[in-house]
Amino acid sequence: MIGDLSSDTQAVFEWVSALPWLVLALVAVPLLIIAKKLNAYPTWMWMGLLLVSLLASLLTIVNSHLILLVAIVDGVLAAIVVLDLIFLCWSTADGLRATREIARTASIGKPLAYQLTLENKTFTTIRGAIRDDLPEHFRGEPDQHALKLPQLARVTLGRRITPLRRGAFQLEKVYVNALSMLGFWRRFVEIPVESRLNVYPDMKQLSDYALLARTNRLSLIGVRRTRRIGQDSDFERLRDYSRDDNYRHIDWRSTARRRKLTVRQFQSDQSQRLIFLLDCGRMMTNERAGYSLLDHSLNAALMLAYVALHQGDSVGMLCFSDKIHAYIPPRGGKNQMNRLIQAGFDQFPRLVESRYDEAFLYLSNHCKRRSLVMLTTNLIDEVNSAQVVDYLGNISGRHLPVGVLLRDRQMFDAADHPEGERENMLRAAAAADILCWRDQVIRDLTHRGVLVVDTFPDELTAPLVNQYLEIKAKHLL
C-alpha cells in the first residue's frame, strides 16, 4: 500500500515537473504556425527564452515548491512573445508605402542610379532592412539597406542596378524585413511597386563616338581615317582645320574673315543602303566577357547604324533563326535609329538551327535595290559554313555582301600555346586544324566576291566601322 502511494506520488511529481515545458509547448507550437501564415519568423532571441525555461525547469527538480512559480514565469514569457508578434503585425499591416523613381530605359552592362522611398504611416518606429525586387541577370548595389524609420516619417535611399541582359523587365515589389519591438520576431513585408524597365544594348558608345567625331579623335576607339578615291563635289559645311585635312580644301576667304584656318567639307555619296542580317540561332549562344555573341553583334551593328545614318545612308535590319523574328526596312533619318533599337533589344539567341534559306529568300523579296548586306554569324561546323558561303556568294552580283565572322578566343589561345603536357599539345593541334579549316572558308568567301570582317566579338565595333568607311571611300557600293 505504501509502495503504491509512493509510485503515484512520483508520477504526479514527474507530471508537475514537466508542466512548464507543457505550457511552453502548448503556446509555442500554435504560435509558430500562426506566425508562418503571417510571414513572420522567430529570431535568435527565442533561444534565450528556451534557456530561461530550461533553467527554471531544472530548479523544480531541486525544489518542487517552485513549480507554480516556474509555470507563471513561462506563461509571462509566452504572453510577452505573443504580444510582441501582435504588435509587429499590427504596425506593419497597412502602414508602409513605397515608391520607386527609376528611368524607363537602361543600357546593358551600364549601372543605373535610381531612388527608393519608404514611408512609415504608423505611430511606431520600423527597424530592420529593405531590399528591392531585382529580376534575374540584374546586380544591385547595395544588396539591401539597413532601416530605422521613425513614426510618420519617410526615407529615400539611393541605389544602383546593373542589368546584364537585354529585354523588357518588370520590377514588381519592395521587400521590408521588419524587426519586432522586443526583437523576438522578424516579419517579411511585400509592398507592391510596379515599374517597367527596358534594357537596350550599350547606347553609351554612340555618345562616345559623337564626342570623338566632333573633336577628330576617332582613332582612340580604333576607327581609322580612310583616304577617299576621287573627290566628293557636294559642299556640306565649313569647319576648323585639323592636322589631317588636305591643304587644298582650305577656304582662304573664310580663314581671313575668321582669323582661323577653315576648311571646306564635302559630303559623300548619299542614299546608299545598309542591311544587317543578325543570326539569332545556336551559333550565337556562346558568351564572351559576360555577354553572348548576339549581344556583341547587336552593339556593333547599332554603332555602325548610327555612323551610317549620319552619313546620310538608309539602314535596315533582319533578325532570324529558324524563322524571321524582326525586319526593319532600310530607311534614313533620326527616327530609324529608334526603330532599330526597338526591334533588336528583345532578341535573344535560341538553341535552334538557323534557316539561312528563309532569311535570304525574305531579303530577296523585300529588298530589290542594291544594298550593302552584312551577315553576322559564327562558323562552327561544315554544314552552316557551306550555307554561309553559298548564300553570300549568290547575292554577290546583286548586292555587296559582307560576312562578319566572330572568332573564338579560346580556340586561338589554344592554338597559340601548344607547350606543356601532352593533353595541351593535342588540344593545340585540334585547334590549329579547326582554324585552318576556318581560314579556308574565309578564302572561299573572298573568291566568291564577299568581303569578310574576321575579328573577336569584344573587338567587333571598330573593324566593322572601318570596313564600312573603306567601302564608302572606294565607292564599292
PyMOL commands that set and color helices and strands:
alter all, ss='L'
color gray80, all
select helices_A, chain A and resi 2-17+19-37+45-62+64-91+204-214+218-221+247-249+252-258+282-284+293-310+335-344+356-366+382-394+409-416+422-447+457-459+461-473
alter helices_A, ss='H'
color red, helices_A
select strands_A, chain A and resi 40-42+96-101+105-107+112-120+126-132+138-141+145-149+153-163+167-179+185-200+234-240+262-267+273-279+287-288+291-292+314-320+324-331+372-377+400-406+451-455
alter strands_A, ss='S'
color yellow, strands_A
deselect
rebuild
show_as cartoon
